[in-house]
Amino acid sequence: MCIIVFATALRFILIYLNWPGMNSDEANMGLVARHIAYNGEWPIFFFGQPYMGPVEAYLAAPLFHLLGPSLFALRLELLLFFVLFLAGMYALTALLHTPKFGLFICLLFSFGTTDVIGRQLRAVGEYPETEFFAVAICVITIWLALYAYRIEPSRRTNTGRICLYALLGFIIGVSIWVDMLILPFVCMGLFFLLLFCRRECFSWAGVALVCGTLIGLIPLIIYNVSVPFSQNSIAVLLHIHNTGTIGHPSLRQQFIGAFGIGMPSGLGYDASCTQGQFPYFGHTVLSCVVAHLSWSMGYLVLCCIAAALSLITIWKIWRARPGTSLWHPEWTFEQSRQLIIACGRLMVLICAIGTLFLFVTSPAAGSAPGPTARYLTCMLISIPMILWPLWDGLGELLIKLKARAMFSLFVRLAILGLVLFTYVNGTIKLFVHDVPVVQSEYQRQQQTVQSLERLHLNYVYSEYWTCNNLMFLSNEKIICAVVDDHLNDGYNRYPAFLTRVKNASQVAYILPLGTDADKYLFKLANTKNLPAAYRVIRIPGYHIFVPV
C-alpha cells in the first residue's frame, strides 16, 4: 500500500506541474470532455475517427464540473487507472509467483522513463486504461481458474463467480470499444477459461460473461450497425494496420524500427538517442543501435527462457498425471494448481508476443516507430514473467554464497539492478530536465492564448498541433480551424469548428515560425495574392496574421 501511495503521489505532482506537455491530441480529448460536460453530447468515439472510445473524456466530464475545465482536471482521472494497474500487477505477480516478488514489481513500476510515465499521464485515449484492462483480464481469468475448486461438486458455479464473470465480460467489452490493441489479451483470456473452466463456461457464468461483454460493447455495436460495412471499426483498423502510414517500408526497416526504436521505448529503456540516429531513419549512430537492440534482444532472450521453463513445468506435470485419460486427467490439487500457474505465465508471455507481432507486421514500425511505440504499452505486463527466472531462488543463493553460484548470483543481481536503475534514473531525469522545459512550454501556450484574446481574435486558422490547444486552453473562446501547408482545409476532427470559422466575419492566421504554412502565407502577402490585407504580429513561437 505504501508503494502505491508513493507512486500515485509522484504522478500527482507531475500532473500538477503540467507534465507531460500537452499536445493537440490530448487537447482534443479535453474538448470531447467539455462537450460531454457542458453541451450534453454523447460521442461514441474520439473526435475525428471511427474507433477509440473516449472513456477518459467521460470520466473527466464530472471533474470539469467540480474543478473547472483544465489540463489538471483532464488528467486527474488517469491516476485511478494507474492505481488499479499497479494493484493489478501486484495481484498478478502474487498469483503467479510470490507476494515478495509482487512488491518488487510494484516498486519497479512506481518509477519509469519519460515514455512509460508519459503514456500513463497523457489523456490521449487508450493507454492508461488499456494497461489496466489487460492486467485485469489476466488476473480475473487466472483467479477463476485457480479457485474453481471452491465450487460445490453438485453445482457448475456460484453467485459470486457469476458476478465475476459478468465483470470480466464488461471489462472485455469496454476495452475493445476503447482500443482493439487489447485483442491478444481478450483472445488468450477466453481460451484460458475454456481450457480450465469449460464446465463453468457453459452455465449461467458463461451467460453472464456474454451479457457483460455485450453491455460493454453497446457503443461500438450502435456505431457499426449504423454505417456501411466499409466504414465499420474493424475495416478501418485493418486499413490503418496495413496501409495507414506513408510509404512502404522494407522488412529490414520494419525490423530496425520495431526492435531498435519501438520496443525499447515501449519497455522503458531510457536513452537520449533519437529516431534519426538509426539506419533507414537518418544518420546511424552505432552506440545507439547497439544499446537499443541489446535491450530488445535481452527481453526476447529472457522471454524465451521464461516460456521454456513454463513449458517444461507443464510437460512434467502432464507426464506425472494419474490415469491415462487425455481429456479428463485426474489431477491432484497441487498438480492442478501448478499447471494453472505455469499456463498463466505462458498466457501472459503469449499476449505480449502477440502485441509485439501486431506492431512488427504494421508499416508503422518501419515509418514512425518512435511515436507508435505506444502501441506496445501492454507488453509491460509481461515484465514479471521475464524477470522471474532471475528472481527465483535468489534468496537461497544470497544465504549460501557458494563459490559455484557466485557467477549466477552476480549476473542475476546485475540484470535486476540494471532494470531497476533504468526506471529510477528515468524518473530522476524526468524531474530534473523534462519538467522545467514542459512548464516553460505550457506558460508559452497560455501566453499565446492571452495574446489572441487581447487582440480580440476569436476565430483563427492554424496547423493541427496548435488548433486544439488554443481552443481547449481558452475554453473555446477561441475557435480554430486546421489548414495545411498551402492554407487549404486540413485535418479538422470536429467539422463544426471549421464551419464556424468559415462563417466568421474576421479570421486571423496564427502559424508557427518558419513552418511551410508560415512561409507560404508570407509569400502570398508579399505578392498581394490574398483577398485581404494582413498586418503581421510576432509573438514567441508564432506569427499572427491579423486582417486589416
C-alpha positions as CSV (number, residue, x, y, z in Angstrom):
1,M,0.0,0.0,0.0
2,C,2.8,2.4,0.8
3,I,4.4,1.8,-2.6
4,I,1.1,2.5,-4.4
5,V,0.6,5.7,-2.4
6,F,4.2,6.8,-3.1
7,A,3.9,6.1,-6.9
8,T,0.5,7.8,-7.1
9,A,1.8,10.9,-5.2
10,L,4.7,11.0,-7.6
11,R,2.4,11.2,-10.6
12,F,0.0,13.6,-8.9
13,I,2.9,16.0,-8.5
14,L,3.8,15.6,-12.2
15,I,0.3,16.4,-13.5
16,Y,0.1,19.3,-11.0
17,L,3.3,20.6,-12.7
18,N,1.5,20.2,-16.1
19,W,3.8,17.4,-17.1
20,P,3.9,15.8,-19.7
21,G,3.5,18.5,-22.3
22,M,0.0,18.9,-23.8
23,N,-0.3,18.2,-27.5
24,S,-3.2,18.7,-29.9
25,D,-4.5,15.1,-29.5
26,E,-4.8,15.5,-25.7
27,A,-6.4,18.9,-26.2
28,N,-8.9,17.1,-28.5
29,M,-9.8,14.7,-25.6
30,G,-10.3,17.8,-23.4
31,L,-12.7,19.2,-26.0
32,V,-14.6,15.9,-26.0
33,A,-14.9,16.1,-22.2
34,R,-16.0,19.8,-22.4
35,H,-18.8,18.9,-24.9
36,I,-19.9,16.0,-22.7
37,A,-19.9,18.1,-19.6
38,Y,-21.5,21.3,-20.9
39,N,-23.1,20.6,-24.3
40,G,-24.9,17.4,-23.5
41,E,-23.1,15.5,-26.2
42,W,-22.6,11.7,-26.1
43,P,-19.8,10.9,-28.6
44,I,-19.1,7.3,-29.3
45,F,-15.5,7.9,-30.4
46,F,-12.6,10.3,-30.1
47,F,-13.5,13.3,-32.3
48,G,-12.5,12.6,-35.9
49,Q,-12.1,8.9,-36.1
50,P,-14.4,5.8,-36.1
51,Y,-12.6,4.0,-33.3
52,M,-11.2,4.6,-29.8
53,G,-13.9,5.0,-27.2
54,P,-13.4,8.3,-25.1
55,V,-13.6,6.7,-21.7
56,E,-11.2,9.3,-20.4
57,A,-13.4,12.1,-21.5
58,Y,-16.5,10.6,-19.9
59,L,-14.6,10.3,-16.6
60,A,-13.1,13.8,-16.9
61,A,-16.5,15.5,-17.5
62,P,-17.7,15.3,-13.9
63,L,-14.3,16.6,-12.8
64,F,-14.8,19.6,-15.1
65,H,-17.9,20.5,-13.1
66,L,-16.1,20.1,-9.8
67,L,-12.7,21.7,-10.7
68,G,-13.4,23.6,-13.9
69,P,-12.1,22.6,-17.3
70,S,-8.3,22.4,-17.1
71,L,-5.4,20.2,-18.1
72,F,-5.1,19.1,-14.5
73,A,-8.7,18.1,-14.2
74,L,-8.5,16.2,-17.5
75,R,-5.6,14.1,-16.3
76,L,-6.7,13.6,-12.7
77,E,-8.8,10.6,-13.5
78,L,-5.8,8.9,-15.1
79,L,-4.4,8.4,-11.6
80,L,-7.3,6.0,-10.9
81,F,-6.3,3.8,-13.9
82,F,-2.7,3.9,-12.6
83,V,-3.6,2.8,-9.1
84,L,-5.7,0.0,-10.5
85,F,-2.9,-1.0,-12.8
86,L,-0.3,-1.1,-10.1
87,A,-2.6,-3.1,-7.8
88,G,-3.4,-5.5,-10.6
89,M,0.3,-6.0,-11.3
90,Y,0.8,-6.9,-7.6
91,A,-2.1,-9.3,-7.7
92,L,-1.0,-10.9,-10.9
93,T,2.6,-11.3,-9.7
94,A,1.4,-12.7,-6.3
95,L,-0.9,-15.2,-8.1
96,L,1.7,-16.5,-10.5
97,H,4.9,-16.0,-8.4
98,T,5.2,-14.7,-4.8
99,P,4.0,-11.7,-2.8
100,K,7.6,-10.5,-2.2
101,F,8.3,-10.5,-5.9
102,G,5.0,-8.6,-6.4
103,L,6.3,-5.9,-4.1
104,F,9.5,-5.6,-6.2
105,I,7.4,-5.3,-9.4
106,C,5.3,-2.6,-7.7
107,L,8.4,-0.8,-6.7
108,L,9.8,-1.1,-10.2
109,F,6.6,0.4,-11.8
110,S,6.5,3.1,-9.2
111,F,9.2,4.6,-11.3
112,G,9.6,4.8,-15.1
113,T,11.2,6.6,-18.0
114,T,9.7,9.6,-19.7
115,D,7.9,7.4,-22.3
116,V,6.4,4.9,-19.8
117,I,5.2,7.6,-17.3
118,G,4.2,9.9,-20.1
119,R,1.8,7.4,-21.6
120,Q,0.3,6.9,-18.1
121,L,-0.4,10.6,-17.6
122,R,-1.3,11.9,-21.1
123,A,-5.1,11.8,-21.8
124,V,-4.9,10.9,-25.5
125,G,-7.1,7.9,-25.1
126,E,-6.3,4.2,-24.9
127,Y,-3.1,3.7,-23.0
128,P,-3.6,4.2,-19.2
129,E,-7.0,2.3,-19.3
130,T,-5.8,-0.4,-21.7
131,E,-2.9,-1.2,-19.4
132,F,-5.4,-1.7,-16.6
133,F,-7.8,-3.7,-18.7
134,A,-5.1,-6.0,-19.9
135,V,-3.8,-6.8,-16.4
136,A,-7.4,-7.1,-15.1
137,I,-8.3,-9.7,-17.7
138,C,-5.2,-11.7,-16.8
139,V,-5.9,-11.5,-13.0
140,I,-9.6,-12.4,-13.2
141,T,-9.1,-15.3,-15.6
142,I,-6.2,-16.8,-13.7
143,W,-8.1,-16.3,-10.3
144,L,-11.2,-18.0,-11.7
145,A,-9.1,-21.0,-12.8
146,L,-7.1,-21.2,-9.6
147,Y,-10.1,-21.1,-7.3
148,A,-12.6,-23.2,-9.3
149,Y,-12.1,-26.0,-6.7
150,R,-14.3,-23.9,-4.3
151,I,-17.4,-24.7,-6.4
152,E,-19.5,-27.4,-4.8
153,P,-19.3,-30.7,-6.7
154,S,-23.1,-30.7,-7.3
155,R,-23.1,-27.2,-8.9
156,R,-21.5,-25.8,-12.0
157,T,-20.8,-22.3,-10.5
158,N,-22.0,-20.0,-7.7
159,T,-23.3,-16.5,-7.4
160,G,-20.0,-14.8,-6.6
161,R,-18.3,-16.3,-9.6
162,I,-21.2,-15.4,-11.9
163,C,-20.8,-11.8,-10.8
164,L,-17.0,-12.0,-11.5
165,Y,-17.7,-13.4,-15.0
166,A,-20.1,-10.5,-15.7
167,L,-17.4,-8.1,-14.5
168,L,-14.8,-9.8,-16.8
169,G,-17.2,-9.6,-19.7
170,F,-17.9,-5.9,-19.1
171,I,-14.1,-5.2,-18.9
172,I,-13.6,-7.1,-22.2
173,G,-16.4,-5.2,-23.9
174,V,-15.3,-1.7,-22.8
175,S,-11.7,-2.5,-23.5
176,I,-12.5,-3.5,-27.1
177,W,-14.5,-0.3,-27.5
178,V,-11.6,1.8,-26.2
179,D,-8.9,0.1,-28.3
180,M,-8.6,-3.2,-30.2
181,L,-4.9,-3.4,-29.1
182,I,-6.4,-5.4,-26.2
183,L,-7.4,-8.3,-28.5
184,P,-4.4,-10.6,-27.8
185,F,-5.3,-10.5,-24.1
186,V,-9.0,-11.0,-24.8
187,C,-8.4,-14.0,-27.0
188,M,-5.9,-15.6,-24.6
189,G,-8.1,-14.9,-21.6
190,L,-11.1,-16.6,-23.2
191,F,-9.0,-19.5,-24.3
192,F,-7.6,-19.9,-20.8
193,L,-11.2,-20.0,-19.4
194,L,-12.2,-22.7,-21.9
195,L,-9.1,-24.6,-21.0
196,F,-9.6,-24.7,-17.2
197,C,-13.3,-23.7,-16.6
198,R,-15.1,-25.4,-19.5
199,R,-17.9,-26.8,-17.4
200,E,-18.5,-23.4,-15.8
201,C,-18.4,-21.5,-19.2
202,F,-21.4,-23.5,-20.3
203,S,-23.5,-22.4,-17.4
204,W,-25.0,-19.1,-16.0
205,A,-21.4,-17.9,-15.6
206,G,-20.9,-18.1,-19.4
207,V,-24.2,-16.3,-19.9
208,A,-23.1,-13.6,-17.6
209,L,-19.8,-13.3,-19.4
210,V,-21.5,-12.9,-22.8
211,C,-24.1,-10.4,-21.4
212,G,-21.3,-8.3,-19.7
213,T,-19.3,-8.2,-22.9
214,L,-22.4,-7.1,-25.0
215,I,-23.1,-4.3,-22.4
216,G,-19.6,-3.1,-22.6
217,L,-19.7,-3.2,-26.5
218,I,-23.0,-1.2,-26.7
219,P,-21.4,2.0,-28.1
220,L,-19.4,0.0,-30.7
221,I,-22.5,-2.0,-31.7
222,I,-24.6,1.2,-32.1
223,Y,-22.0,2.7,-34.4
224,N,-21.3,-0.4,-36.5
225,V,-24.9,-1.2,-37.3
226,S,-25.5,2.4,-38.4
227,V,-22.6,2.7,-41.0
228,P,-21.8,0.9,-44.2
229,F,-19.6,-2.2,-43.8
230,S,-16.6,-0.5,-45.4
231,Q,-16.7,2.1,-42.6
232,N,-17.0,-0.2,-39.6
233,S,-14.4,-0.1,-36.9
234,I,-12.7,-3.4,-37.8
235,A,-12.4,-2.4,-41.5
236,V,-10.9,1.0,-40.6
237,L,-8.4,-0.5,-38.1
238,L,-7.3,-3.2,-40.6
239,H,-6.7,-0.5,-43.2
240,I,-4.7,1.5,-40.7
241,H,-2.7,-1.6,-39.6
242,N,-1.9,-2.5,-43.2
243,T,-1.6,0.8,-45.1
244,G,-2.3,3.6,-42.6
245,T,1.2,5.1,-42.9
246,I,3.1,7.0,-45.6
247,G,5.3,4.9,-47.8
248,H,6.0,1.2,-47.9
249,P,8.9,0.4,-45.6
250,S,11.1,-2.6,-46.3
251,L,11.3,-5.6,-44.0
252,R,14.7,-4.6,-42.7
253,Q,13.4,-1.1,-42.0
254,Q,10.4,-2.5,-40.0
255,F,12.8,-4.7,-38.1
256,I,15.1,-1.8,-37.2
257,G,12.1,0.3,-36.3
258,A,10.4,-2.3,-34.2
259,F,13.4,-3.7,-32.3
260,G,15.7,-0.8,-32.4
261,I,13.3,2.1,-31.6
262,G,9.8,1.0,-30.8
263,M,10.4,-1.9,-28.4
264,P,13.0,-0.2,-26.2
265,S,10.7,2.8,-25.9
266,G,7.7,0.7,-25.1
267,L,9.5,-1.4,-22.5
268,G,11.0,1.6,-20.7
269,Y,14.6,1.9,-21.9
270,D,15.8,5.5,-21.2
271,A,18.2,6.8,-23.8
272,S,19.0,10.2,-25.4
273,C,19.0,8.6,-28.9
274,T,16.5,9.9,-31.4
275,Q,14.8,8.1,-34.3
276,G,17.1,9.9,-36.7
277,Q,20.2,8.1,-35.3
278,F,19.2,4.7,-36.7
279,P,19.6,3.1,-40.1
280,Y,16.9,3.9,-42.6
281,F,15.7,6.8,-40.4
282,G,18.7,9.1,-40.6
283,H,22.4,9.2,-39.8
284,T,23.5,6.0,-38.0
285,V,25.0,6.2,-34.5
286,L,26.4,2.8,-33.7
287,S,26.3,3.2,-29.9
288,C,22.5,3.9,-30.1
289,V,21.9,0.9,-32.4
290,V,23.8,-1.5,-30.1
291,A,22.3,-0.2,-26.9
292,H,18.7,-0.3,-28.1
293,L,18.9,-3.6,-29.9
294,S,20.6,-5.1,-26.8
295,W,17.6,-4.1,-24.6
296,S,15.2,-5.7,-27.1
297,M,17.3,-8.8,-27.5
298,G,17.7,-9.1,-23.8
299,Y,13.9,-9.0,-23.4
300,L,13.4,-11.7,-26.1
301,V,16.1,-14.0,-24.6
302,L,14.5,-13.7,-21.1
303,C,11.1,-14.2,-22.7
304,C,12.3,-17.4,-24.3
305,I,13.8,-18.7,-21.0
306,A,10.6,-17.9,-19.1
307,A,8.5,-19.6,-21.8
308,A,10.8,-22.7,-21.8
309,L,10.6,-23.0,-18.0
310,S,6.8,-22.8,-18.2
311,L,6.6,-25.4,-21.0
312,I,9.0,-27.7,-19.1
313,T,6.8,-27.4,-16.0
314,I,3.7,-28.2,-18.0
315,W,5.3,-31.2,-19.6
316,K,6.5,-32.6,-16.3
317,I,3.0,-32.2,-14.7
318,W,1.4,-33.8,-17.8
319,R,3.8,-36.8,-17.7
320,A,3.1,-37.3,-13.9
321,R,-0.7,-37.1,-14.2
322,P,-2.6,-40.0,-12.6
323,G,-4.5,-42.2,-15.1
324,T,-4.3,-42.3,-18.9
325,S,-7.1,-40.0,-19.9
326,L,-6.1,-37.2,-22.3
327,W,-9.3,-35.1,-22.0
328,H,-10.2,-35.7,-18.3
329,P,-6.9,-36.3,-16.4
330,E,-7.3,-36.9,-12.7
331,W,-5.0,-34.2,-11.4
332,T,-4.2,-33.9,-7.8
333,F,-4.9,-30.5,-6.2
334,E,-1.2,-29.5,-6.3
335,Q,-0.7,-30.7,-9.8
336,S,-3.8,-28.7,-11.0
337,R,-2.6,-25.6,-9.2
338,Q,0.9,-25.8,-10.6
339,L,-0.4,-26.4,-14.1
340,I,-2.7,-23.4,-14.0
341,I,0.2,-21.2,-12.7
342,A,2.5,-22.4,-15.5
343,C,-0.1,-21.9,-18.1
344,G,-1.0,-18.5,-16.7
345,R,2.7,-17.4,-17.0
346,L,2.7,-18.7,-20.6
347,M,-0.6,-16.9,-21.4
348,V,0.9,-13.5,-20.4
349,L,4.0,-14.1,-22.4
350,I,1.9,-15.1,-25.5
351,C,-0.2,-12.0,-25.1
352,A,3.0,-9.8,-25.0
353,I,4.5,-11.5,-28.1
354,G,1.1,-11.2,-29.8
355,T,1.2,-7.5,-29.2
356,L,4.7,-7.3,-30.5
357,F,3.8,-9.3,-33.6
358,L,0.9,-6.9,-34.5
359,F,3.4,-4.0,-34.2
360,V,6.2,-5.6,-36.2
361,T,3.9,-6.5,-39.0
362,S,2.4,-3.0,-39.2
363,P,4.0,-0.4,-41.6
364,A,4.0,1.9,-38.6
365,A,7.0,0.0,-37.3
366,G,9.0,1.0,-40.3
367,S,7.8,4.5,-40.9
368,A,7.2,6.1,-37.4
369,P,8.4,3.6,-34.7
370,G,9.1,6.3,-32.1
371,P,5.6,7.8,-32.0
372,T,3.9,4.5,-32.4
373,A,5.9,2.7,-29.7
374,R,2.8,3.5,-27.5
375,Y,1.1,0.5,-29.2
376,L,3.4,-1.8,-27.2
377,T,2.4,-0.5,-23.8
378,C,0.6,-3.7,-22.8
379,M,3.9,-5.6,-23.1
380,L,4.8,-4.1,-19.7
381,I,2.5,-6.6,-18.1
382,S,4.9,-9.4,-19.1
383,I,7.8,-7.9,-17.1
384,P,7.2,-10.0,-14.0
385,M,7.2,-13.2,-16.2
386,I,10.6,-12.4,-17.8
387,L,12.2,-11.3,-14.6
388,W,11.0,-14.2,-12.5
389,P,13.8,-16.6,-13.7
390,L,16.3,-14.1,-12.4
391,W,14.5,-13.6,-9.0
392,D,13.6,-17.3,-8.4
393,G,16.0,-18.8,-5.9
394,L,17.9,-15.6,-5.4
395,G,17.3,-15.7,-1.6
396,E,18.9,-19.1,-1.3
397,L,22.0,-18.0,-3.3
398,L,22.4,-15.0,-1.1
399,I,22.3,-17.1,2.0
400,K,24.6,-19.9,0.8
401,L,27.0,-17.8,-1.2
402,K,28.7,-20.9,-2.6
403,A,31.6,-20.3,-5.0
404,R,29.9,-22.1,-7.8
405,A,26.8,-19.9,-7.5
406,M,28.7,-16.6,-7.3
407,F,28.7,-16.0,-11.1
408,S,24.9,-16.8,-11.4
409,L,24.2,-14.5,-8.4
410,F,26.2,-11.7,-9.9
411,V,24.5,-11.9,-13.3
412,R,21.0,-12.1,-11.8
413,L,21.6,-9.1,-9.5
414,A,23.3,-7.1,-12.2
415,I,20.3,-7.5,-14.6
416,L,17.7,-6.9,-12.0
417,G,19.7,-3.9,-10.8
418,L,20.1,-2.6,-14.3
419,V,16.3,-2.7,-15.0
420,L,15.5,-1.0,-11.6
421,F,18.3,1.6,-12.2
422,T,16.9,2.4,-15.6
423,Y,13.5,3.1,-14.3
424,V,14.6,5.1,-11.3
425,N,17.1,7.1,-13.3
426,G,14.5,7.8,-15.9
427,T,12.2,9.3,-13.2
428,I,15.0,11.4,-11.8
429,K,15.9,12.8,-15.2
430,L,12.3,13.5,-15.9
431,F,12.0,15.8,-12.8
432,V,15.4,17.4,-13.3
433,H,15.3,18.0,-17.1
434,D,11.9,17.5,-18.6
435,V,9.6,19.2,-16.1
436,P,11.2,22.7,-16.3
437,V,11.1,22.5,-20.1
438,V,7.4,21.5,-20.2
439,Q,6.4,24.1,-17.6
440,S,8.0,26.8,-19.8
441,E,6.2,25.4,-22.9
442,Y,2.9,25.4,-21.0
443,Q,3.4,29.0,-20.0
444,R,4.1,29.9,-23.6
445,Q,0.9,28.2,-24.7
446,Q,-1.0,30.2,-22.1
447,Q,0.6,33.4,-23.3
448,T,-0.3,32.6,-26.9
449,V,-4.0,32.3,-25.9
450,Q,-3.8,35.6,-23.9
451,S,-2.2,37.4,-26.9
452,L,-5.1,36.3,-29.2
453,E,-7.6,37.3,-26.6
454,R,-6.0,40.8,-26.2
455,L,-6.3,41.2,-30.0
456,H,-9.9,40.1,-29.8
457,L,-9.3,37.4,-32.3
458,N,-11.9,34.8,-31.6
459,Y,-11.6,32.9,-34.9
460,V,-8.3,31.8,-36.4
461,Y,-6.7,29.3,-38.8
462,S,-3.6,27.4,-37.7
463,E,-1.9,24.0,-38.1
464,Y,-3.1,20.8,-36.4
465,W,-0.7,20.8,-33.4
466,T,-1.8,24.3,-32.4
467,C,-5.5,24.4,-33.1
468,N,-6.9,22.2,-30.4
469,N,-4.5,23.6,-27.8
470,L,-5.8,27.1,-28.4
471,M,-9.5,26.0,-28.2
472,F,-9.1,23.9,-25.0
473,L,-6.9,26.4,-23.1
474,S,-9.3,29.3,-24.0
475,N,-12.4,27.2,-23.0
476,E,-13.4,27.6,-26.7
477,K,-13.4,31.4,-26.6
478,I,-11.1,31.0,-29.5
479,I,-12.3,28.7,-32.3
480,C,-9.6,27.4,-34.6
481,A,-9.8,25.6,-38.0
482,V,-6.9,23.5,-39.3
483,V,-5.1,24.3,-42.6
484,D,-2.3,22.5,-44.4
485,D,0.9,23.9,-45.7
486,H,-0.9,25.6,-48.6
487,L,-3.7,27.0,-46.4
488,N,-6.2,24.5,-47.6
489,D,-8.6,22.8,-45.2
490,G,-6.6,20.4,-43.0
491,Y,-7.4,17.6,-40.5
492,N,-10.4,19.1,-38.7
493,R,-11.6,16.5,-36.2
494,Y,-14.8,18.4,-35.3
495,P,-16.3,19.8,-38.5
496,A,-18.5,22.3,-36.6
497,F,-15.3,24.3,-35.7
498,L,-14.4,24.6,-39.4
499,T,-17.9,25.8,-40.2
500,R,-17.9,28.4,-37.5
501,V,-14.5,29.8,-38.6
502,K,-15.6,29.9,-42.3
503,N,-18.7,31.8,-41.3
504,A,-16.9,34.4,-39.2
505,S,-16.6,37.9,-40.4
506,Q,-13.0,38.3,-39.4
507,V,-10.5,35.5,-39.3
508,A,-6.8,35.6,-38.5
509,Y,-4.0,33.2,-39.0
510,I,-1.6,32.0,-36.3
511,L,1.3,29.9,-37.6
512,P,4.5,28.6,-36.0
513,L,7.6,30.5,-37.0
514,G,9.4,29.1,-40.0
515,T,6.9,26.4,-41.0
516,D,5.9,25.8,-44.6
517,A,2.5,27.4,-44.0
518,D,4.1,30.4,-42.4
519,K,6.4,30.9,-45.4
520,Y,3.6,30.3,-47.8
521,L,1.4,33.0,-46.3
522,F,4.2,35.4,-46.2
523,K,4.8,34.8,-49.9
524,L,1.2,35.4,-50.7
525,A,1.1,38.5,-48.6
526,N,4.2,40.0,-50.3
527,T,2.8,39.3,-53.8
528,K,-0.6,40.6,-52.8
529,N,-2.4,37.4,-53.8
530,L,-4.6,37.5,-50.8
531,P,-8.2,38.7,-50.8
532,A,-7.5,40.9,-47.8
533,A,-4.5,42.8,-46.3
534,Y,-2.9,41.5,-43.2
535,R,-0.6,43.0,-40.6
536,V,1.9,40.6,-39.0
537,I,2.5,40.4,-35.3
538,R,5.3,38.3,-33.9
539,I,4.9,36.6,-30.5
540,P,7.1,33.9,-29.0
541,G,7.0,30.9,-31.4
542,Y,4.3,32.3,-33.8
543,H,3.4,34.9,-36.4
544,I,-0.1,36.2,-36.1
545,F,-1.6,37.5,-39.4
546,V,-4.4,39.9,-38.5
547,P,-6.7,41.1,-41.2
548,V,-6.7,44.9,-41.6
